[in-house]
């Protein structure tokens, strides 16, 4: 019997074919990475965890301007004194609803993709996913501020159009360069939800986000790549429209805001789901036995017929005990 590679296994799940076993991925925050490196005795966690998906970020490295404060290519300073992974925006750059004095970074910067060939060569058997973080709405509020952007959607819609169009064109220019390489998919990170629904409602999503996310999705699809979306929160009311736009894989599949078993019944032949193991409740507060039972059940039920990549419902934070991390990883990796 021919052995199936992790890369092939992920593709089978995306295509709604039954793989020999459910593919997996274990994303983690910096504190959890350190825990796992210490436990497994290696910094090569892709090998230690047999990761099926590896991610390449297209953003340029941040520059440290003082301890725990880093500046990104847009000029935004991130305070990482508490959150070592993302951080908090120190100051919003767009004080007024205008782009008159703001210059977007060069999407074709020569350093952006210099590490991509080596990344591809190092992962011949893993699913190679290019990550476009802060893809649209998130980049807009990072520059303008969440409250200001929400008000602008109602009071200054022309400015919001201008801002989002510039962000979209920046992303598309990067993708034109990226898609020349042998990658498998593109992940767009753009949180639209909170625990109780959309941050700005479906009407404003359709007005500002949908036409632009459609253009972003269409470019990887033209190259035959899988389209992933990461959007936290209760956003399932958008699934029918996202499916129509060509979305292949939805993440993080949070069980606190959507019943994974019911969602699989509704959309399981049209969307592949990636995530589903709770980082809010199960992983930090469950017992190893409870974790093993729920993970096995998810894999058996959601994974039936393909369409599932088992993973935590977000990068695993540092409050998860090491015994729970190991119970999760072992339950997933055990031969079925």
C-alpha positions in Angstrom: 0.0 0.0 0.0 1.4 3.4 -1.0 2.1 5.7 1.9 0.2 8.9 1.8 2.2 12.1 2.6 0.8 14.7 5.0 0.5 17.1 2.0 -1.6 14.6 0.1 -3.7 13.9 3.2 -4.6 17.6 3.6 -5.5 17.9 -0.1 -7.8 14.8 0.2 -9.6 16.5 3.2 -10.0 19.7 1.2 -11.4 17.8 -1.8 -13.8 16.0 0.6 -12.2 12.6 -0.1 -11.8 10.2 2.9 -8.1 10.2 3.8 -6.5 7.2 5.6 -6.6 9.4 8.7 -7.6 12.9 9.6 -4.8 15.4 8.9 -3.7 17.7 11.7 -1.9 20.8 12.6 -0.8 22.1 16.0 -0.3 25.9 15.9 1.0 27.5 19.2 1.9 30.8 20.8 5.4 31.6 22.0 4.9 30.4 25.6 3.5 27.1 24.4 6.2 26.7 21.8 8.8 26.9 24.6 6.9 24.3 26.7 6.8 21.9 23.7 10.4 22.4 22.8 11.4 21.6 26.4 9.1 18.5 26.5 10.2 17.1 23.2 13.8 18.2 23.5 14.0 19.9 20.1 13.3 23.2 18.4 12.2 21.3 15.3 8.6 21.0 16.3 7.5 20.5 12.7 9.2 17.1 12.8 8.5 16.3 16.4 4.8 16.9 15.9 4.7 15.6 12.3 2.9 18.8 11.3 0.8 18.4 8.2 0.6 22.1 7.5 3.5 24.6 7.5 3.0 28.3 7.1 5.1 31.0 5.4 4.3 34.6 6.3 4.7 37.2 3.6 5.1 40.2 5.9 8.6 41.7 6.3 10.3 41.1 9.7 9.5 43.7 12.3 12.2 46.0 13.5 12.9 46.3 17.3 13.0 50.0 18.2 13.3 49.3 22.0 12.9 46.2 24.2 9.5 44.6 23.5 8.5 47.3 21.0 8.6 46.5 17.3 7.7 48.4 14.2 6.2 46.8 11.1 6.6 47.8 7.5 3.5 50.1 7.7 5.2 52.1 10.5 2.9 50.7 13.2 4.6 50.1 16.5 3.6 47.0 18.4 3.8 46.8 22.2 4.8 43.2 23.0 5.5 43.6 26.7 2.6 41.3 27.5 1.5 39.5 24.3 4.7 38.2 22.8 2.9 36.8 19.7 1.0 39.8 18.2 1.1 42.6 20.7 -0.9 45.8 21.0 -0.9 48.8 18.6 0.9 51.6 20.4 -0.6 54.4 18.3 -3.0 54.5 15.3 -1.3 56.2 12.4 -4.3 57.5 10.5 -5.5 60.3 12.8 -8.0 61.6 10.2 -10.2 59.8 7.6 -7.7 60.5 4.8 -4.7 58.8 3.1 -3.3 62.0 1.8 0.0 61.8 3.8 0.2 58.1 4.2 2.4 55.9 2.0 1.9 52.1 1.7 4.9 49.9 1.8 6.4 48.2 -1.3 4.6 44.9 -1.9 7.5 43.8 -4.1 10.2 44.5 -1.5 13.2 42.3 -2.5 13.4 40.8 1.0 9.8 39.6 1.2 10.1 36.2 -0.4 13.9 35.5 -0.2 13.2 32.7 2.3 10.4 31.1 0.3 12.5 28.8 -2.0 14.2 27.3 1.1 10.9 26.9 2.9 9.5 25.0 -0.1 12.6 22.8 -0.4 12.5 22.0 3.4 8.9 20.9 3.3 8.4 18.6 0.2 5.8 16.4 1.9 3.9 19.0 4.0 1.1 21.2 2.8 2.7 24.6 2.2 0.4 27.4 3.2 1.2 31.1 2.6 -0.3 33.3 5.3 -1.5 36.8 4.5 -2.1 38.3 8.0 -4.3 41.3 8.7 -5.7 40.8 5.2 -8.2 43.5 4.9 -10.5 44.7 7.8 -7.8 44.0 10.4 -5.2 46.0 8.6 -7.7 48.9 8.2 -8.4 49.1 11.9 -4.8 48.6 12.9 -4.1 51.8 10.9 -7.2 53.8 11.8 -8.4 52.3 15.1 -11.4 50.0 15.6 -13.8 52.6 16.9 -12.8 55.2 14.3 -13.1 52.7 11.5 -16.6 51.6 12.6 -17.7 55.2 12.6 -16.1 55.8 9.3 -18.1 53.0 7.7 -21.2 55.1 8.4 -19.9 58.7 8.2 -16.9 58.5 5.8 -17.6 55.5 3.5 -15.6 57.0 0.7 -12.5 57.0 2.9 -13.1 53.4 4.0 -13.4 52.4 0.3 -10.1 54.1 -0.4 -8.4 52.5 2.6 -9.6 49.0 1.8 -8.9 49.3 -1.9 -5.3 50.2 -1.1 -4.9 47.3 1.3 -6.4 44.9 -1.2 -4.1 46.1 -4.0 -1.1 45.7 -1.7 -2.2 42.1 -0.9 -2.9 41.3 -4.6 0.5 42.6 -5.6 2.2 40.3 -3.0 0.1 37.3 -4.2 1.1 37.9 -7.8 4.7 37.3 -6.7 3.9 34.4 -4.3 1.8 32.4 -6.7 4.7 31.9 -9.0 6.1 29.5 -6.5 5.1 25.8 -5.7 2.8 26.4 -2.8 -0.5 24.7 -1.9 -2.7 27.4 -0.5 -3.2 30.9 0.7 -4.6 31.7 4.1 -6.3 35.1 4.6 -6.4 36.2 8.3 -9.2 38.7 8.9 -11.2 38.5 12.0 -14.8 39.7 11.5 -16.6 38.2 14.5 -16.9 38.1 18.2 -18.6 35.6 20.5 -22.1 36.7 19.6 -22.0 37.6 15.9 -20.3 39.9 13.4 -18.5 42.9 14.6 -20.3 45.2 12.1 -23.2 43.2 10.9 -23.9 41.5 7.5 -25.0 44.7 5.7 -21.7 46.5 6.2 -19.7 43.3 5.6 -21.5 43.0 2.2 -20.9 46.7 1.5 -17.2 46.9 2.4 -15.6 43.4 2.8 -17.4 41.0 0.4 -16.4 42.6 -2.9 -12.8 42.9 -1.9 -12.4 39.5 -0.3 -13.9 38.1 -3.5 -11.0 39.6 -5.5 -8.5 38.3 -3.0 -10.0 34.8 -3.1 -10.1 34.7 -6.9 -6.4 35.2 -7.5 -5.2 32.0 -5.7 -8.2 30.1 -7.2 -7.0 31.1 -10.7 -3.6 29.4 -9.9 -5.3 26.3 -8.6 -4.4 26.9 -5.0 -6.6 26.3 -2.0 -8.2 29.3 -0.3 -8.2 29.3 3.5 -9.9 31.9 5.7 -9.1 32.5 9.4 -11.9 34.6 11.0 -12.5 34.3 14.7 -16.0 34.6 16.2 -19.5 33.7 15.2 -19.4 34.3 11.5 -21.3 31.2 10.2 -24.1 33.4 8.7 -21.6 34.3 6.0 -20.8 30.7 5.1 -23.2 30.4 2.1 -21.7 33.6 0.6 -18.1 32.6 1.3 -18.7 29.3 -0.4 -20.0 31.1 -3.4 -16.8 33.2 -3.4 -14.7 30.1 -3.6 -13.6 29.5 0.0 -12.2 26.0 0.5 -11.1 25.9 4.2 -12.5 27.8 7.2 -10.6 28.2 10.4 -10.7 28.3 13.5 -14.0 26.5 13.8 -14.6 27.6 17.4 -16.9 25.3 19.3 -17.9 28.1 21.7 -19.6 29.9 18.9 -20.6 27.2 16.4 -21.6 23.6 17.0 -19.0 21.7 15.0 -21.2 18.7 14.5 -24.2 20.7 13.3 -22.0 22.9 11.0 -20.5 19.8 9.5 -24.0 18.5 8.6 -24.9 21.9 7.0 -21.8 22.7 5.1 -19.6 19.6 5.3 -19.7 18.8 1.5 -18.9 22.4 0.6 -16.4 23.6 3.2 -13.4 21.9 4.8 -13.1 22.9 8.5 -9.8 23.4 10.2 -9.7 23.6 14.0 -12.5 22.7 16.4 -10.6 21.8 19.6 -11.5 24.4 22.2 -8.7 26.6 23.6 -11.2 28.4 25.7 -12.5 25.5 27.7 -11.4 22.0 26.8 -7.6 22.3 26.4 -6.9 24.6 29.4 -9.5 23.2 31.8 -10.3 19.7 30.7 -8.6 16.5 32.0 -6.3 14.6 29.7 -9.0 11.9 29.5 -11.7 14.4 28.5 -9.4 15.8 25.9 -8.6 12.4 24.4 -12.3 11.5 24.2 -13.5 14.7 22.6 -10.6 14.8 20.1 -11.3 11.2 19.1 -15.0 11.9 18.7 -14.3 15.0 16.6 -12.0 13.1 14.3 -14.4 10.3 13.9 -17.5 12.4 13.3 -16.3 15.6 11.6 -13.6 13.7 9.7 -16.0 11.3 8.1 -16.0 11.8 4.4 -13.1 14.2 4.5 -13.5 17.9 5.0 -11.7 18.2 8.3 -8.2 19.2 9.6 -8.1 18.6 13.3 -6.4 21.5 15.2 -6.9 23.8 18.2 -9.4 26.6 17.7 -6.6 29.1 17.7 -2.8 29.1 18.4 -2.5 27.3 21.7 -1.9 29.8 24.5 0.4 29.4 27.5 -2.3 28.6 30.0 -2.7 25.0 28.7 -0.9 22.5 31.0 1.8 20.4 29.4 -0.1 17.2 30.2 -3.1 18.5 28.3 -1.0 19.5 25.3 0.6 16.1 25.2 -2.8 14.3 25.6 -4.2 16.3 22.6 -1.2 15.7 20.4 -1.0 12.0 21.3 -4.7 11.5 20.7 -4.5 13.0 17.3 -1.3 11.1 16.2 -2.3 7.7 17.4 -3.0 5.3 14.5 -6.8 4.8 14.0 
